[in-house]
């Protein structure tokens, strides 16, 4: 039995999200929440909200014991890139790529 939660189109680059997901992978859900709460990274807030959602899904939809949950899978993939232009000297324009992420979490119950 597993509980899933996804957050598509999060406006943070996938590389930055991957650093935070590496911290919580294969950890108990309550310990992962504590890690995310005190991690000073921009990506920790949306991942924290996603983890809370996955725990709520497990409790409400599957009647799983929330004290025995752990983060089984934590993946991120790149979403569409927002392309913006910044004016530069001599009438030139430089492109700014604002990347988005699709974050996936899977929680399972420990045996």
C-alpha positions as CSV (number, residue, x, y, z in Angstrom):
1,X,0.0,0.0,0.0
2,X,1.3,3.4,-0.9
3,X,0.2,7.0,-0.9
4,X,1.2,9.4,-3.6
5,X,1.2,13.2,-4.0
6,X,2.3,15.3,-6.9
7,X,3.1,19.0,-7.3
8,X,3.3,20.0,-11.0
9,X,4.6,23.3,-12.4
10,X,6.4,24.4,-9.2
11,X,8.4,27.6,-10.1
12,X,11.8,26.3,-8.8
13,X,14.6,24.8,-10.9
14,X,14.7,20.9,-10.6
15,X,18.4,21.0,-9.5
16,X,17.5,23.0,-6.4
17,X,14.5,20.7,-5.6
18,X,16.7,17.6,-6.1
19,X,19.0,18.8,-3.3
20,X,16.1,18.9,-0.8
21,X,14.6,15.6,-1.9
22,X,18.0,13.9,-1.3
23,X,17.7,14.9,2.3
24,X,14.4,13.2,3.0
25,X,14.5,10.1,0.8
26,X,14.0,6.8,2.8
27,X,13.4,8.7,6.0
28,X,10.3,8.4,8.3
29,X,7.6,10.9,7.4
30,X,7.8,12.8,10.8
31,X,11.6,13.0,10.6
32,X,11.4,14.2,7.0
33,X,8.9,17.0,8.1
34,X,11.4,18.1,10.8
35,X,14.2,18.2,8.3
36,X,12.2,20.2,5.8
37,X,11.0,22.6,8.4
38,X,14.6,23.6,9.4
39,X,16.3,23.4,6.0
40,X,17.0,27.0,4.7
41,X,16.3,26.3,1.0
42,X,13.6,27.8,-1.1
43,X,12.5,24.3,-2.3
44,X,11.9,23.0,1.2
45,X,8.6,24.9,1.5
46,X,6.7,23.3,-1.5
47,X,8.2,19.9,-0.7
48,X,7.0,20.3,3.0
49,X,3.5,21.1,1.7
50,X,3.6,18.1,-0.6
51,X,4.8,15.8,2.2
52,X,1.9,17.0,4.4
53,X,-0.5,16.3,1.5
54,X,0.9,12.8,1.0
55,X,0.5,12.0,4.7
56,X,-3.1,13.3,4.6
57,X,-3.8,11.2,1.6
58,X,-2.4,8.1,3.3
59,X,-4.5,8.7,6.4
60,X,-7.8,9.7,4.7
61,X,-7.8,7.6,1.5
62,X,-6.0,4.4,2.6
63,X,-6.4,4.4,6.5
64,X,-2.7,3.9,6.9
65,X,-0.9,4.4,10.2
66,X,0.8,7.8,9.9
67,X,3.4,7.0,12.6
68,X,4.8,4.1,10.4
69,X,5.0,6.0,7.1
70,X,8.3,6.7,5.3
71,X,9.3,8.4,2.1
72,X,9.8,5.5,-0.3
73,X,10.3,7.6,-3.5
74,X,11.0,11.3,-4.0
75,X,11.5,12.4,-7.6
76,X,11.6,15.6,-9.6
77,X,11.4,16.1,-13.3
78,X,11.7,19.3,-15.4
79,X,8.5,21.0,-16.4
80,X,8.1,23.7,-19.1
81,X,10.5,26.6,-19.1
82,X,9.2,30.1,-19.0
83,X,11.3,32.2,-21.4
84,X,11.8,35.8,-20.6
85,X,13.9,38.5,-22.2
86,X,16.1,41.1,-20.3
87,X,17.3,44.2,-22.1
88,X,21.0,44.7,-22.3
89,X,23.4,47.3,-23.5
90,X,23.5,48.5,-27.2
91,X,20.0,47.3,-27.9
92,X,20.7,43.6,-27.3
93,X,18.5,41.2,-25.4
94,X,19.5,38.3,-23.2
95,X,17.2,35.4,-22.5
96,X,16.3,34.3,-19.0
97,X,15.0,30.8,-18.6
98,X,12.7,30.4,-15.6
99,X,12.5,26.6,-15.0
100,X,9.7,24.7,-13.5
101,X,9.5,21.3,-11.7
102,X,7.1,18.4,-11.3
103,X,7.7,16.9,-7.8
104,X,6.4,13.4,-6.9
105,X,6.4,11.8,-3.5
106,X,5.4,8.2,-2.6
107,X,4.9,7.2,1.1
108,X,4.8,3.6,2.2
109,X,4.1,1.9,5.5
110,X,7.1,0.4,7.3
111,X,6.8,-3.4,7.9
